[in-house]
Amino acid sequence: MKVLFTSSEMYPLIKTGGLADVSWSLPQALAANGADVRIVLPAYLDIMKQIKTFRIAGWLELPGVNRHYDARVIEVQDETLPVNLWLIDIPELYCRAGNPYLDPDGYDWPDNAERFTVFSRAVAGLAVDHANTGWTPDVVHSNDWQTGLVAAFLSLQSSPVIKIFTIHNLAYGGHYSHDEFMALKLPSEWWSHESVEFYSGFSMLKAGIVFSDHVTTVSPTYAKEICTADFGYGFEGLLHSRQHKLTGILNGIDSDKWNPATDSSLAANYSPGQDDIFEAKRKNRQALLKAFGANLKQSRSAAPVLGFIGRLVEQKGVDLLLQVIPRLLANTTARFVVLGSGQADYEQRLQQLSELHADRVFLHLGYSEPLAHQIEAGSDLFLMPSRFEPCGLNQLYSLRYGTPPVVHKTGGLADTVVHASAEALHQGTATGFVFTRQHADALYDAIDYALSLRRRPKVWKKLVQNAMQQHFDWQDSAQQYLDLYQQYEAR
């Protein structure tokens, strides 16, 4: 099975979010399960700075806005990359400062419609070997709106290639105007409600849904949620009508990178079933607090630590956290460690809390990979009150690190965390804490209940062990994708 996997970002070369992690891990897992996989990305400036050895695998001539581009197809030759990587090199579109979507000032690149339309044309051209590379895929697997037009361009070819499209977050639809549609000289027949037109503009994500053979998303519950008005962002009718070709496949995690038994970022390593796991957790809690600037007395305290890592935006339920933290500071001994960045008002309010309660609220604005690992290991609870969460990764890391997560019942959070109800505790299936009502009171009650169980050592130990014994490896997800590909290959 030959798979061309295309994305707009891939860890460790270029990353703005979880899509990059998936684009790194899933192709590796597909290859480990026997697939011949090639990844194709735009040749961003930040990527070109990192690669040392490459060859020109071919050329593509691609129409843009009022001009044509001669695109080099670069094949990266780097032994550290687990699968073959192709880059679409068009300096005018991709070789610029800033991230893949935003300029250095944080605004969308004004030519994003052209940048990702041309990229999608290039991927489609590679799939039918217009670049004369000598390799053609059985499957083209595209991801999110930036590659939504790949399937649409492939529909114009006679190639039998299987077209798979994965939605990682429906909130980002790749919406552009009719003027941009015309400037890009997209086929006129696509301007219809049955095709890419979307509320007087057009949506690249809609193109992926309409023209792909099968659509996947990153958890079973999210696949159901996006067919409803609450989560559908205007696409719910389209997705509901295509439920026969919509599947939720849960993301996995990199179990080598996120492994408390070998993690070099930790003060003390540990593994499931280990007798002194809580001694290791205590050492990690103490090291975590020191890393956040706590003094010796603060770091040695046995008071619980509640961790949060994520974007400081409404989707992540940060407004709920800001409501419950003062109440928990008043009513419990809990302390908080927060790692993230986002909306300025949320950053300012968290900064104020950390200054007012310097001994109990610890904040790092931005991102740090070592700190993220230390928070997962050193916290007693991990907080994820997201309004929606297509899959989520931090709750999976938390389970693996024996840090029971407190989550809202939505998307992948609902699929991966079993609430510690009396019945689940008795049956030995509980792994965390789940609240169903998106309200500060519900979050507070879930945390308060979790803290009450922490005061029962035997119950807490069993809960932690249950969490650590969960299995969310990419190999399982990759096999589900391969099974899906093969269903279409057999037709």
DRENDO-1510 file (C-alpha; in Angstrom, 1 decimal, always signed):
<recs>
REC; n; res; u; v; w
REC; 1; MET; +0.0; +0.0; +0.0 .
REC; 2; LYS; +1.6; +3.3; -1.2 .
REC; 3; VAL; +0.4; +6.3; +0.8 .
REC; 4; LEU; +1.1; +10.0; +0.0 .
REC; 5; PHE; +0.4; +11.8; +3.3 .
REC; 6; THR; +0.1; +15.6; +3.0 .
REC; 7; SER; -0.1; +18.2; +5.7 .
REC; 8; SER; +0.7; +21.9; +6.3 .
REC; 9; GLU; +3.0; +21.2; +9.3 .
REC; 10; MET; +5.0; +18.3; +10.8 .
REC; 11; TYR; +6.9; +18.0; +14.0 .
REC; 12; PRO; +9.9; +18.6; +14.5 .
REC; 13; LEU; +10.4; +20.6; +11.4 .
REC; 14; ILE; +7.5; +23.0; +11.7 .
REC; 15; LYS; +4.7; +23.0; +14.4 .
REC; 16; THR; +1.9; +25.3; +15.5 .
REC; 17; GLY; -0.4; +22.6; +17.0 .
REC; 18; GLY; -1.4; +19.0; +17.3 .
REC; 19; LEU; -1.6; +18.5; +13.5 .
REC; 20; ALA; +2.2; +18.6; +13.4 .
REC; 21; ASP; +2.4; +15.8; +16.0 .
REC; 22; VAL; -0.1; +13.6; +14.1 .
REC; 23; SER; +1.8; +14.3; +10.8 .
REC; 24; TRP; +5.0; +13.0; +12.4 .
REC; 25; SER; +3.6; +10.0; +14.3 .
REC; 26; LEU; +0.9; +8.6; +12.0 .
REC; 27; PRO; +3.1; +8.2; +8.9 .
REC; 28; GLN; +5.7; +6.4; +11.0 .
REC; 29; ALA; +3.2; +4.1; +12.4 .
REC; 30; LEU; +1.7; +3.4; +8.9 .
REC; 31; ALA; +5.2; +2.6; +7.6 .
REC; 32; ALA; +5.8; +0.3; +10.6 .
REC; 33; ASN; +2.7; -1.5; +9.7 .
REC; 34; GLY; +4.0; -2.2; +6.2 .
REC; 35; ALA; +2.9; +0.9; +4.1 .
REC; 36; ASP; +5.2; +2.7; +1.7 .
REC; 37; VAL; +4.7; +6.3; +2.9 .
REC; 38; ARG; +5.8; +9.6; +1.6 .
REC; 39; ILE; +5.0; +13.0; +3.3 .
REC; 40; VAL; +4.7; +16.2; +1.3 .
REC; 41; LEU; +4.9; +19.7; +2.9 .
REC; 42; PRO; +5.4; +23.2; +1.7 .
REC; 43; ALA; +9.1; +24.2; +1.7 .
REC; 44; TYR; +8.8; +26.9; +4.4 .
REC; 45; LEU; +11.8; +29.0; +5.3 .
REC; 46; ASP; +12.1; +27.4; +8.7 .
REC; 47; ILE; +12.2; +23.9; +7.2 .
REC; 48; MET; +14.8; +24.9; +4.5 .
REC; 49; LYS; +17.0; +26.2; +7.2 .
REC; 50; GLN; +17.1; +22.8; +8.9 .
REC; 51; ILE; +17.6; +20.5; +6.0 .
REC; 52; LYS; +21.2; +19.8; +4.9 .
REC; 53; THR; +21.0; +17.2; +2.1 .
REC; 54; PHE; +18.4; +16.9; -0.6 .
REC; 55; ARG; +17.9; +16.3; -4.3 .
REC; 56; ILE; +15.5; +17.7; -6.8 .
REC; 57; ALA; +13.0; +14.9; -7.5 .
REC; 58; GLY; +11.1; +16.8; -10.2 .
REC; 59; TRP; +9.4; +20.0; -11.3 .
REC; 60; LEU; +5.8; +21.1; -11.4 .
REC; 61; GLU; +4.3; +24.1; -13.3 .
REC; 62; LEU; +1.4; +25.4; -11.2 .
REC; 63; PRO; -1.1; +28.2; -11.9 .
REC; 64; GLY; -1.5; +30.9; -9.2 .
REC; 65; VAL; -3.1; +34.3; -9.2 .
REC; 66; ASN; -2.2; +36.1; -12.4 .
REC; 67; ARG; +1.0; +34.0; -12.8 .
REC; 68; HIS; +2.4; +30.5; -13.0 .
REC; 69; TYR; +4.9; +29.0; -10.6 .
REC; 70; ASP; +7.8; +26.6; -11.4 .
REC; 71; ALA; +7.9; +24.5; -8.3 .
REC; 72; ARG; +10.8; +22.3; -7.3 .
REC; 73; VAL; +9.9; +19.0; -5.8 .
REC; 74; ILE; +12.7; +18.5; -3.2 .
REC; 75; GLU; +13.3; +15.1; -1.7 .
REC; 76; VAL; +14.9; +15.4; +1.7 .
REC; 77; GLN; +17.8; +13.0; +2.4 .
REC; 78; ASP; +18.0; +12.8; +6.2 .
REC; 79; GLU; +18.5; +9.6; +8.1 .
REC; 80; THR; +16.8; +11.1; +11.1 .
REC; 81; LEU; +13.5; +11.2; +9.2 .
REC; 82; PRO; +11.6; +7.9; +9.5 .
REC; 83; VAL; +9.8; +8.2; +6.2 .
REC; 84; ASN; +10.5; +9.9; +2.8 .
REC; 85; LEU; +9.8; +13.6; +2.8 .
REC; 86; TRP; +9.0; +15.8; -0.2 .
REC; 87; LEU; +8.9; +19.6; -0.1 .
REC; 88; ILE; +7.1; +21.8; -2.6 .
REC; 89; ASP; +9.6; +24.6; -3.1 .
REC; 90; ILE; +8.1; +27.9; -4.3 .
REC; 91; PRO; +10.1; +30.7; -2.5 .
REC; 92; GLU; +7.6; +33.4; -3.5 .
REC; 93; LEU; +4.8; +31.6; -1.5 .
REC; 94; TYR; +6.6; +29.7; +1.4 .
REC; 95; CYS; +10.1; +31.0; +1.9 .
REC; 96; ARG; +9.2; +33.8; +4.3 .
REC; 97; ALA; +9.5; +34.7; +8.0 .
REC; 98; GLY; +6.5; +33.9; +10.3 .
REC; 99; ASN; +4.7; +30.7; +10.9 .
REC; 100; PRO; +2.8; +28.6; +8.2 .
REC; 101; TYR; -0.3; +30.8; +8.4 .
REC; 102; LEU; +0.6; +34.0; +10.1 .
REC; 103; ASP; +3.0; +36.8; +9.4 .
REC; 104; PRO; +5.6; +38.0; +12.1 .
REC; 105; ASP; +2.9; +40.4; +13.5 .
REC; 106; GLY; +0.4; +37.5; +14.0 .
REC; 107; TYR; -1.9; +38.3; +11.1 .
REC; 108; ASP; -3.0; +35.8; +8.4 .
REC; 109; TRP; -0.9; +36.0; +5.3 .
REC; 110; PRO; -3.1; +37.9; +2.8 .
REC; 111; ASP; -2.3; +35.4; +0.1 .
REC; 112; ASN; -3.1; +32.2; +2.2 .
REC; 113; ALA; -5.8; +31.3; -0.3 .
REC; 114; GLU; -3.3; +31.2; -3.1 .
REC; 115; ARG; -0.6; +29.6; -1.0 .
REC; 116; PHE; -2.6; +26.6; -0.1 .
REC; 117; THR; -4.5; +26.3; -3.4 .
REC; 118; VAL; -1.2; +26.1; -5.2 .
REC; 119; PHE; +0.1; +23.6; -2.6 .
REC; 120; SER; -3.0; +21.4; -3.1 .
REC; 121; ARG; -2.5; +21.6; -6.9 .
REC; 122; ALA; +1.1; +20.4; -6.4 .
REC; 123; VAL; +0.1; +17.5; -4.2 .
REC; 124; ALA; -2.5; +16.4; -6.8 .
REC; 125; GLY; +0.1; +16.7; -9.5 .
REC; 126; LEU; +2.5; +14.5; -7.5 .
REC; 127; ALA; -0.2; +11.9; -7.0 .
REC; 128; VAL; -0.6; +11.4; -10.8 .
REC; 129; ASP; +3.2; +11.8; -11.3 .
REC; 130; HIS; +3.2; +15.1; -13.3 .
REC; 131; ALA; +6.6; +15.7; -11.7 .
REC; 132; ASN; +8.0; +12.4; -13.2 .
REC; 133; THR; +9.2; +11.1; -9.9 .
REC; 134; GLY; +8.5; +7.5; -10.9 .
REC; 135; TRP; +6.3; +6.9; -7.8 .
REC; 136; THR; +2.5; +7.1; -7.6 .
REC; 137; PRO; +0.4; +6.4; -4.5 .
REC; 138; ASP; -2.6; +4.1; -4.0 .
REC; 139; VAL; -3.9; +6.6; -1.4 .
REC; 140; VAL; -3.6; +10.3; -0.9 .
REC; 141; HIS; -4.3; +11.2; +2.8 .
REC; 142; SER; -5.0; +14.9; +3.2 .
REC; 143; ASN; -5.4; +16.8; +6.5 .
REC; 144; ASP; -7.4; +19.9; +7.5 .
REC; 145; TRP; -8.5; +22.8; +5.4 .
REC; 146; GLN; -5.0; +23.6; +4.1 .
REC; 147; THR; -5.1; +20.5; +1.9 .
REC; 148; GLY; -8.8; +20.3; +1.4 .
REC; 149; LEU; -8.5; +21.1; -2.3 .
REC; 150; VAL; -6.3; +18.2; -3.0 .
REC; 151; ALA; -9.2; +15.8; -3.4 .
REC; 152; ALA; -11.0; +18.4; -5.5 .
REC; 153; PHE; -8.1; +18.7; -8.0 .
REC; 154; LEU; -7.7; +14.9; -8.0 .
REC; 155; SER; -11.4; +14.6; -9.0 .
REC; 156; LEU; -10.4; +16.3; -12.3 .
REC; 157; GLN; -8.0; +13.5; -13.1 .
REC; 158; SER; -8.8; +10.0; -14.3 .
REC; 159; SER; -6.5; +8.4; -11.7 .
REC; 160; PRO; -8.0; +5.7; -9.4 .
REC; 161; VAL; -6.1; +7.0; -6.4 .
REC; 162; ILE; -8.1; +6.7; -3.1 .
REC; 163; LYS; -8.8; +10.1; -1.5 .
REC; 164; ILE; -8.9; +10.3; +2.3 .
REC; 165; PHE; -9.5; +13.5; +4.2 .
REC; 166; THR; -9.0; +14.0; +8.0 .
REC; 167; ILE; -10.6; +16.8; +9.9 .
REC; 168; HIS; -8.5; +17.7; +13.0 .
REC; 169; ASN; -10.6; +20.8; +14.0 .
REC; 170; LEU; -13.8; +21.8; +12.2 .
REC; 171; ALA; -13.6; +25.3; +13.7 .
REC; 172; TYR; -11.0; +26.2; +11.0 .
REC; 173; GLY; -12.7; +25.9; +7.6 .
REC; 174; GLY; -10.4; +27.7; +5.3 .
REC; 175; HIS; -13.0; +30.3; +4.3 .
REC; 176; TYR; -12.3; +32.6; +1.4 .
REC; 177; SER; -14.2; +35.0; -0.9 .
REC; 178; HIS; -15.8; +34.6; -4.3 .
REC; 179; ASP; -13.3; +37.2; -5.6 .
REC; 180; GLU; -10.4; +34.9; -4.4 .
REC; 181; PHE; -12.2; +31.9; -6.0 .
REC; 182; MET; -12.3; +33.7; -9.3 .
REC; 183; ALA; -8.7; +35.0; -9.0 .
REC; 184; LEU; -7.5; +31.4; -8.5 .
REC; 185; LYS; -9.4; +30.4; -11.6 .
REC; 186; LEU; -11.0; +27.4; -9.9 .
REC; 187; PRO; -13.5; +25.5; -12.1 .
REC; 188; SER; -16.8; +27.3; -12.4 .
REC; 189; GLU; -18.8; +24.2; -11.7 .
REC; 190; TRP; -17.3; +24.1; -8.2 .
REC; 191; TRP; -19.3; +27.3; -7.4 .
REC; 192; SER; -22.4; +25.6; -6.1 .
REC; 193; HIS; -23.9; +24.5; -2.8 .
REC; 194; GLU; -23.2; +20.9; -3.7 .
REC; 195; SER; -19.5; +21.7; -4.2 .
REC; 196; VAL; -17.2; +24.2; -2.4 .
REC; 197; GLU; -19.5; +27.3; -2.1 .
REC; 198; PHE; -20.2; +28.1; +1.5 .
REC; 199; TYR; -22.3; +31.0; +2.6 .
REC; 200; SER; -21.4; +33.3; -0.3 .
REC; 201; GLY; -17.8; +32.4; -0.2 .
REC; 202; PHE; -16.0; +29.1; -0.5 .
REC; 203; SER; -14.4; +26.7; +2.0 .
REC; 204; MET; -11.4; +24.5; +1.4 .
REC; 205; LEU; -12.4; +22.2; +4.2 .
REC; 206; LYS; -15.8; +21.7; +2.5 .
REC; 207; ALA; -13.9; +20.7; -0.7 .
REC; 208; GLY; -12.2; +18.0; +1.3 .
REC; 209; ILE; -15.5; +16.7; +2.6 .
REC; 210; VAL; -17.2; +16.8; -0.7 .
REC; 211; PHE; -14.6; +15.4; -3.0 .
REC; 212; SER; -12.9; +12.7; -0.8 .
REC; 213; ASP; -13.8; +9.1; -0.9 .
REC; 214; HIS; -13.9; +9.0; +2.9 .
REC; 215; VAL; -13.7; +11.5; +5.7 .
REC; 216; THR; -12.2; +10.8; +9.1 .
REC; 217; THR; -11.9; +12.8; +12.2 .
REC; 218; VAL; -9.8; +12.2; +15.3 .
REC; 219; SER; -12.2; +10.5; +17.7 .
REC; 220; PRO; -15.4; +8.6; +17.5 .
REC; 221; THR; -17.4; +11.0; +19.7 .
REC; 222; TYR; -16.2; +14.1; +17.7 .
REC; 223; ALA; -17.4; +12.3; +14.5 .
REC; 224; LYS; -20.9; +12.3; +16.0 .
REC; 225; GLU; -20.7; +15.8; +17.5 .
REC; 226; ILE; -19.7; +17.5; +14.2 .
REC; 227; CYS; -23.0; +16.3; +12.6 .
REC; 228; THR; -24.9; +18.5; +15.1 .
REC; 229; ALA; -25.5; +22.3; +15.1 .
REC; 230; ASP; -23.6; +22.7; +18.4 .
REC; 231; PHE; -20.3; +21.5; +16.9 .
REC; 232; GLY; -20.9; +21.7; +13.2 .
REC; 233; TYR; -19.9; +25.3; +12.3 .
REC; 234; GLY; -22.4; +25.3; +9.5 .
REC; 235; PHE; -21.1; +22.0; +8.1 .
REC; 236; GLU; -23.4; +19.8; +10.1 .
REC; 237; GLY; -26.0; +19.2; +7.3 .
REC; 238; LEU; -23.3; +18.3; +4.9 .
REC; 239; LEU; -21.6; +15.9; +7.3 .
REC; 240; HIS; -24.9; +14.4; +8.5 .
REC; 241; SER; -25.7; +13.5; +4.9 .
REC; 242; ARG; -22.3; +11.9; +4.5 .
REC; 243; GLN; -22.3; +9.8; +7.7 .
REC; 244; HIS; -21.9; +6.7; +5.6 .
REC; 245; LYS; -18.3; +7.9; +4.7 .
REC; 246; LEU; -17.4; +9.5; +8.0 .
REC; 247; THR; -15.4; +7.7; +10.6 .
REC; 248; GLY; -13.8; +8.7; +13.9 .
REC; 249; ILE; -10.4; +7.2; +14.5 .
REC; 250; LEU; -8.8; +8.2; +17.8 .
REC; 251; ASN; -5.3; +9.7; +17.6 .
REC; 252; GLY; -2.5; +8.0; +19.4 .
REC; 253; ILE; +0.5; +9.3; +21.2 .
REC; 254; ASP; +4.3; +8.8; +20.8 .
REC; 255; SER; +4.8; +6.3; +23.6 .
REC; 256; ASP; +8.6; +6.5; +23.3 .
REC; 257; LYS; +8.7; +10.3; +23.7 .
REC; 258; TRP; +6.0; +10.3; +26.4 .
REC; 259; ASN; +7.2; +7.5; +28.7 .
REC; 260; PRO; +7.6; +8.2; +32.4 .
REC; 261; ALA; +10.0; +5.3; +32.7 .
REC; 262; THR; +12.6; +6.8; +30.4 .
REC; 263; ASP; +11.7; +10.5; +30.2 .
REC; 264; SER; +14.9; +12.5; +30.6 .
REC; 265; SER; +13.0; +15.6; +31.6 .
REC; 266; LEU; +11.9; +14.1; +34.9 .
REC; 267; ALA; +13.5; +14.2; +38.3 .
REC; 268; ALA; +12.5; +10.6; +39.0 .
REC; 269; ASN; +11.4; +8.0; +36.4 .
REC; 270; TYR; +8.6; +5.5; +37.2 .
REC; 271; SER; +6.4; +2.9; +35.5 .
REC; 272; PRO; +3.0; +1.1; +36.0 .
REC; 273; GLY; +3.1; -1.4; +38.9 .
REC; 274; GLN; +6.1; +0.2; +40.5 .
REC; 275; ASP; +6.0; +0.0; +44.3 .
REC; 276; ASP; +7.4; +3.5; +44.9 .
REC; 277; ILE; +5.5; +5.3; +42.2 .
REC; 278; PHE; +4.2; +7.9; +44.6 .
REC; 279; GLU; +7.6; +8.6; +45.9 .
REC; 280; ALA; +8.7; +9.2; +42.3 .
REC; 281; LYS; +5.6; +11.4; +41.8 .
REC; 282; ARG; +6.5; +13.3; +45.0 .
REC; 283; LYS; +10.0; +14.0; +43.7 .
REC; 284; ASN; +8.7; +15.1; +40.4 .
REC; 285; ARG; +6.2; +17.5; +42.1 .
REC; 286; GLN; +9.0; +19.0; +44.1 .
REC; 287; ALA; +11.1; +19.5; +41.0 .
REC; 288; LEU; +8.2; +20.9; +39.1 .
REC; 289; LEU; +7.5; +23.6; +41.7 .
REC; 290; LYS; +11.2; +24.5; +41.9 .
REC; 291; ALA; +11.3; +24.9; +38.1 .
REC; 292; PHE; +8.4; +27.4; +38.5 .
REC; 293; GLY; +10.3; +29.3; +41.1 .
REC; 294; ALA; +8.8; +28.0; +44.3 .
REC; 295; ASN; +10.9; +28.2; +47.4 .
REC; 296; LEU; +12.0; +25.2; +49.4 .
REC; 297; LYS; +9.1; +25.2; +51.8 .
REC; 298; GLN; +6.6; +25.6; +49.0 .
REC; 299; SER; +8.1; +22.8; +46.9 .
REC; 300; ARG; +8.3; +20.4; +49.8 .
REC; 301; SER; +4.6; +20.8; +50.8 .
REC; 302; ALA; +2.4; +17.7; +50.2 .
REC; 303; ALA; -0.5; +19.9; +49.1 .
REC; 304; PRO; -1.9; +18.8; +45.7 .
REC; 305; VAL; -0.7; +20.4; +42.4 .
REC; 306; LEU; -3.2; +20.9; +39.6 .
REC; 307; GLY; -1.7; +21.3; +36.1 .
REC; 308; PHE; -2.9; +22.9; +32.9 .
REC; 309; ILE; -1.1; +23.0; +29.5 .
REC; 310; GLY; -2.7; +24.6; +26.5 .
REC; 311; ARG; -3.8; +27.6; +24.5 .
REC; 312; LEU; -5.3; +30.3; +26.6 .
REC; 313; VAL; -8.5; +30.5; +24.6 .
REC; 314; GLU; -12.2; +30.0; +25.2 .
REC; 315; GLN; -12.2; +26.6; +23.5 .
REC; 316; LYS; -10.0; +25.3; +26.2 .
REC; 317; GLY; -12.3; +26.5; +29.0 .
REC; 318; VAL; -9.8; +29.0; +30.4 .
REC; 319; ASP; -12.7; +31.2; +31.5 .
REC; 320; LEU; -14.0; +28.4; +33.7 .
REC; 321; LEU; -10.5; +27.9; +35.2 .
REC; 322; LEU; -10.4; +31.6; +36.0 .
REC; 323; GLN; -13.7; +31.3; +37.9 .
REC; 324; VAL; -12.8; +28.2; +39.9 .
REC; 325; ILE; -9.1; +28.9; +40.8 .
REC; 326; PRO; -10.0; +31.6; +43.4 .
REC; 327; ARG; -12.7; +29.4; +45.0 .
REC; 328; LEU; -10.2; +26.5; +45.2 .
REC; 329; LEU; -7.6; +28.7; +46.7 .
REC; 330; ALA; -10.1; +29.8; +49.4 .
REC; 331; ASN; -11.4; +26.3; +50.1 .
REC; 332; THR; -8.6; +23.9; +49.6 .
REC; 333; THR; -4.8; +23.7; +49.8 .
REC; 334; ALA; -4.5; +23.1; +46.1 .
REC; 335; ARG; -1.8; +24.8; +44.0 .
REC; 336; PHE; -1.8; +25.4; +40.3 .
REC; 337; VAL; +0.8; +25.3; +37.5 .
REC; 338; VAL; -0.2; +26.8; +34.1 .
REC; 339; LEU; +1.8; +26.6; +30.9 .
REC; 340; GLY; +0.4; +28.3; +27.8 .
REC; 341; SER; -0.3; +31.4; +25.8 .
REC; 342; GLY; -3.2; +32.9; +24.0 .
REC; 343; GLN; -5.7; +35.7; +24.5 .
REC; 344; ALA; -4.2; +38.8; +26.1 .
REC; 345; ASP; -7.0; +39.2; +28.7 .
REC; 346; TYR; -6.6; +35.6; +29.9 .
REC; 347; GLU; -2.9; +36.0; +30.1 .
REC; 348; GLN; -3.3; +39.2; +32.1 .
REC; 349; ARG; -5.8; +37.6; +34.6 .
REC; 350; LEU; -3.6; +34.6; +35.1 .
REC; 351; GLN; -0.6; +36.9; +35.7 .
REC; 352; GLN; -2.6; +38.8; +38.3 .
REC; 353; LEU; -3.6; +35.6; +40.1 .
REC; 354; SER; +0.1; +34.4; +40.1 .
REC; 355; GLU; +1.2; +37.7; +41.5 .
REC; 356; LEU; -1.5; +37.8; +44.2 .
REC; 357; HIS; -1.0; +34.2; +45.2 .
REC; 358; ALA; +2.7; +33.8; +44.4 .
REC; 359; ASP; +3.0; +30.7; +46.7 .
REC; 360; ARG; +0.2; +28.8; +45.0 .
REC; 361; VAL; -0.3; +29.9; +41.4 .
REC; 362; PHE; +2.6; +29.4; +39.1 .
REC; 363; LEU; +2.5; +30.6; +35.5 .
REC; 364; HIS; +4.7; +30.2; +32.5 .
REC; 365; LEU; +3.5; +32.2; +29.5 .
REC; 366; GLY; +4.6; +30.5; +26.3 .
REC; 367; TYR; +5.6; +26.9; +25.7 .
REC; 368; SER; +8.4; +24.6; +27.0 .
REC; 369; GLU; +8.6; +21.0; +26.0 .
REC; 370; PRO; +10.6; +20.0; +29.2 .
REC; 371; LEU; +8.1; +21.9; +31.4 .
REC; 372; ALA; +5.2; +20.1; +29.7 .
REC; 373; HIS; +6.7; +16.7; +30.6 .
REC; 374; GLN; +7.4; +17.9; +34.1 .
REC; 375; ILE; +3.8; +19.1; +34.6 .
REC; 376; GLU; +2.4; +15.8; +33.4 .
REC; 377; ALA; +4.6; +13.9; +35.9 .
REC; 378; GLY; +4.6; +16.3; +38.8 .
REC; 379; SER; +0.9; +17.3; +39.0 .
REC; 380; ASP; -1.6; +15.3; +41.0 .
REC; 381; LEU; -4.5; +16.2; +38.7 .
REC; 382; PHE; -4.5; +17.6; +35.1 .
REC; 383; LEU; -7.2; +20.0; +34.1 .
REC; 384; MET; -8.9; +19.9; +30.6 .
REC; 385; PRO; -12.3; +21.7; +30.8 .
REC; 386; SER; -12.4; +22.2; +27.0 .
REC; 387; ARG; -15.7; +23.3; +25.4 .
REC; 388; PHE; -14.9; +21.0; +22.6 .
REC; 389; GLU; -11.9; +18.8; +21.9 .
REC; 390; PRO; -11.7; +16.8; +18.7 .
REC; 391; CYS; -9.3; +14.4; +20.3 .
REC; 392; GLY; -6.9; +15.9; +22.8 .
REC; 393; LEU; -3.4; +14.6; +23.6 .
REC; 394; ASN; -2.7; +16.0; +27.1 .
REC; 395; GLN; -5.3; +13.8; +28.7 .
REC; 396; LEU; -3.6; +10.8; +27.1 .
REC; 397; TYR; -0.2; +12.0; +28.4 .
REC; 398; SER; -1.7; +12.5; +31.8 .
REC; 399; LEU; -3.1; +9.0; +31.9 .
REC; 400; ARG; +0.3; +7.6; +30.9 .
REC; 401; TYR; +2.0; +9.6; +33.6 .
REC; 402; GLY; -0.4; +8.6; +36.4 .
REC; 403; THR; -1.9; +12.1; +36.7 .
REC; 404; PRO; -5.7; +11.6; +36.6 .
REC; 405; PRO; -7.3; +14.2; +34.2 .
REC; 406; VAL; -10.4; +16.3; +35.0 .
REC; 407; VAL; -12.2; +16.7; +31.7 .
REC; 408; HIS; -15.4; +17.9; +30.1 .
REC; 409; LYS; -17.4; +15.2; +28.4 .
REC; 410; THR; -16.8; +16.0; +24.8 .
REC; 411; GLY; -15.0; +14.7; +21.8 .
REC; 412; GLY; -11.9; +12.6; +22.4 .
REC; 413; LEU; -12.0; +13.4; +26.1 .
REC; 414; ALA; -15.2; +11.5; +26.4 .
REC; 415; ASP; -13.7; +8.6; +24.5 .
REC; 416; THR; -10.6; +8.2; +26.6 .
REC; 417; VAL; -11.3; +9.1; +30.3 .
REC; 418; VAL; -13.6; +6.9; +32.5 .
REC; 419; HIS; -15.2; +8.9; +35.3 .
REC; 420; ALA; -14.3; +7.7; +38.8 .
REC; 421; SER; -17.9; +6.9; +39.8 .
REC; 422; ALA; -18.5; +4.5; +42.7 .
REC; 423; GLU; -19.4; +1.8; +40.1 .
REC; 424; ALA; -16.3; +2.4; +38.0 .
REC; 425; LEU; -14.1; +2.5; +41.1 .
REC; 426; HIS; -15.6; -0.8; +42.2 .
REC; 427; GLN; -15.1; -2.4; +38.8 .
REC; 428; GLY; -11.6; -1.1; +38.5 .
REC; 429; THR; -12.2; +0.8; +35.3 .
REC; 430; ALA; -12.0; +4.4; +36.5 .
REC; 431; THR; -9.1; +6.5; +35.1 .
REC; 432; GLY; -10.1; +10.2; +35.8 .
REC; 433; PHE; -12.9; +12.6; +36.4 .
REC; 434; VAL; -15.5; +13.7; +33.8 .
REC; 435; PHE; -18.1; +16.5; +34.2 .
REC; 436; THR; -20.9; +16.9; +31.8 .
REC; 437; ARG; -22.2; +20.4; +32.3 .
REC; 438; GLN; -20.0; +23.2; +30.8 .
REC; 439; HIS; -20.2; +25.4; +33.8 .
REC; 440; ALA; -17.8; +26.6; +36.5 .
REC; 441; ASP; -19.8; +24.9; +39.2 .
REC; 442; ALA; -19.5; +21.6; +37.4 .
REC; 443; LEU; -15.8; +21.9; +37.0 .
REC; 444; TYR; -15.4; +23.0; +40.7 .
REC; 445; ASP; -17.4; +20.0; +41.9 .
REC; 446; ALA; -15.4; +17.6; +39.7 .
REC; 447; ILE; -12.1; +18.9; +41.1 .
REC; 448; ASP; -13.5; +18.9; +44.7 .
REC; 449; TYR; -14.5; +15.3; +44.3 .
REC; 450; ALA; -11.1; +14.4; +42.8 .
REC; 451; LEU; -9.3; +16.0; +45.8 .
REC; 452; SER; -11.5; +14.0; +48.2 .
REC; 453; LEU; -10.5; +10.7; +46.5 .
REC; 454; ARG; -6.8; +11.8; +46.8 .
REC; 455; ARG; -7.3; +11.8; +50.5 .
REC; 456; ARG; -8.1; +8.0; +50.3 .
REC; 457; PRO; -4.6; +6.5; +49.5 .
REC; 458; LYS; -5.8; +3.0; +48.6 .
REC; 459; VAL; -8.5; +4.3; +46.2 .
REC; 460; TRP; -6.1; +6.9; +44.7 .
REC; 461; LYS; -3.4; +4.4; +44.1 .
REC; 462; LYS; -5.8; +2.1; +42.2 .
REC; 463; LEU; -7.0; +5.0; +40.2 .
REC; 464; VAL; -3.5; +6.0; +39.2 .
REC; 465; GLN; -2.5; +2.5; +38.3 .
REC; 466; ASN; -5.7; +2.1; +36.1 .
REC; 467; ALA; -4.8; +5.3; +34.3 .
REC; 468; MET; -1.2; +4.2; +33.6 .
REC; 469; GLN; -2.3; +0.9; +32.2 .
REC; 470; GLN; -4.3; +2.5; +29.4 .
REC; 471; HIS; -3.0; +1.9; +25.9 .
REC; 472; PHE; -3.2; +4.6; +23.3 .
REC; 473; ASP; -0.4; +3.7; +20.9 .
REC; 474; TRP; -0.2; +5.0; +17.3 .
REC; 475; GLN; +0.1; +1.4; +16.0 .
REC; 476; ASP; -3.6; +0.8; +16.8 .
REC; 477; SER; -4.7; +3.9; +15.0 .
REC; 478; ALA; -2.5; +3.2; +12.0 .
REC; 479; GLN; -4.0; -0.2; +11.6 .
REC; 480; GLN; -7.5; +1.3; +11.5 .
REC; 481; TYR; -6.4; +3.7; +8.8 .
REC; 482; LEU; -4.8; +0.9; +6.8 .
REC; 483; ASP; -8.0; -1.2; +7.1 .
REC; 484; LEU; -9.9; +1.8; +5.8 .
REC; 485; TYR; -7.6; +2.3; +2.9 .
REC; 486; GLN; -7.9; -1.4; +2.0 .
REC; 487; GLN; -11.7; -1.2; +2.0 .
REC; 488; TYR; -11.5; +1.3; -0.8 .
REC; 489; GLU; -8.7; -0.5; -2.6 .
REC; 490; ALA; -10.9; -3.6; -2.7 .
REC; 491; ARG; -13.7; -1.8; -4.5 .
</recs>
